[in-house]
Amino acid sequence: MAAYLLLSLRLLVLLSNILLSLKQLQMTEIKFGTDGWRAIIAKEYTVENVKRVAEATARWMQLKGMKKVVIGYDTRFAGKMFAEATAQVMSNFDIEVILSHNFVSTPMVSLAVVKYQCDMGIVITASHNPPAYNGFKLKSSYGGPTIPSDIAEIEAIIPDNAIGRLPDIQQLVENGQVTYHNLEDLYINHVLQNFDIEAIKNSNIGLVYDAMYGAGQNVIKRLLPDATFLHCTYNPSFMGQAPEPISRNLTELEQLIKSDVRYNLGLANDGDADRIGLYDEDGQFVDSHHILLLLLMYLHEYKGMDGKVVITFSVTNKMKKLAEMYGLDSEVTKIGFKYIAEIMIDEDVLVGGEESGGLAVKGHIPERDGIWIGLVIMEYMAKKGKTLKQLIQEIYDKVGSFSFDRDDLHLTNQQKSDAIKHCESGLLNSIAGTEILSSDNLDGYKYFLPHDEWVLLRPSGTEPVLRVYAQADSPQRVRELLDGVRKELNI
């Protein structure tokens, strides 16, 4: 009998170890990318995994003596549910929670962190990613992205399992542990204090605004109600399209401007409204490189402001050229707005930005803000009495004209690996029949060609794609370079 019991005990221990091993194998490894943790809803992005990230954030806050957080969510599927789950975990660690009463943009949460003197901000968003994704962004007390070293510390303490049963959100509200605030009202009041909205309203700007079904949809309606609105309804499916404000995703906006002379400006924002896309009066897409140049010209020449210019590795070198003309310092960072924000915290930065539409300016929080930047451009147009196309020509008169485009190549892991290895080998000597003069590998592989042309290859930090960027003097030449890269790398 004793031998039977001993054998049974050993079998039970063995079975327990097997079950534990299986559970550990099933555990989702959570890694923060270029801008937060993002994953597919109901696959890796679940309430349980959100609670794991929230617990790590809460424990890290406790270690740092932090006691107050603001939480918001955008228009993605189940955003409110994930935000409330995060609030439940935070409250469990005695952290005071301010919770958005409705969907909001990422910049609204960042601004609220500052206005309400919070220690941290959390945004449930996957930004511009496809509709199947959601995510978890962290903001710090200065109202911008949490710096990489702090993110690494939080990531390192994510528990293997989610915390157990917690009080429901209504009970936490009744106990005063969670309070709801209108972050949209807070943001709009801040805008009204910093912009000449009446000048914009009274100008000849015929605005078409495309929210891409994202969190910016209500703000422009309230600030500029006479504008024409596209995709400004609540639709978590985003009609199946990634809410990224780049030209191939904005064909309806483009066609509307081209077909109706009443419209001379198109503005679009991504899912959480921290990125921007613009169209001029001819229905031509105006990329972030040109917007950055316009911001620098307006703030320095028209408003007399100084400061450092900070851009990421994929931004046009024309920004450095214009900064030199103005006698301003400039710096190039790795790709990801968090690297710009890290500099903005400690230094006097006039303009900072990245190619993907995340731009920031002096006088606001150290955060990319697509609505804010759109208003700066509209104010510039109103004050100067010129169209966007005319203002861009003033830029060209200073630094020369140029074109830019980007291909997002959806490759197999093997194809992507082979392409990067080819770049690493140093065997790439020419692109589209043009000799490479020099290269830089700060973040990806950037190749400089004659006549101010360049090409950059870089694996995405948030999506399974290889991005290829190119600058040249015409759209046709840019396409030649982009196609040339694929030919050289056989992809």
Secondary structure, DSSP 8 states (H G I E B T S, - for coil): -HHHHHHHHHHHHHHHHHHHHHHHHHS-----BTTBEEEEBTTTB-HHHHHHHHHHHHHHHHHTT--EEEEEE-SSTTHHHHHHHHHHHHHHTT-EEEEESS---HHHHHHHHHHTT-SEEEEE--TTS-TTEEEEEEEETTSSB--HHHHHHHHHT--SS-------HHHHHHTTSEEEE-HHHHHHHHHHHHS-HHHHHTSS--EEEE-TTSTTHHHHHHH-TTSEEES-S--TTGGGS----SGGG-HHHHHHHHH-TT--EEEEE-TTS-SEEEE-TTS-EE-HHHHHHHHHHIIIIIT----EEEEETTS-THHHHHHHHHT--EEEE-SSHHHHHHHHHHS-EEEEE-TTS-EEETTS-SS--HHHHHHHHHHHHHHHT--HHHHHHHHHHHH---EEEEEEE---HHHHHHHHHHHHHT---EETTEE--EEE-SSSEEEEETTTEEEEEEE-SSSS-EEEEEEESSHHHHHHHHHHHHHHHT-
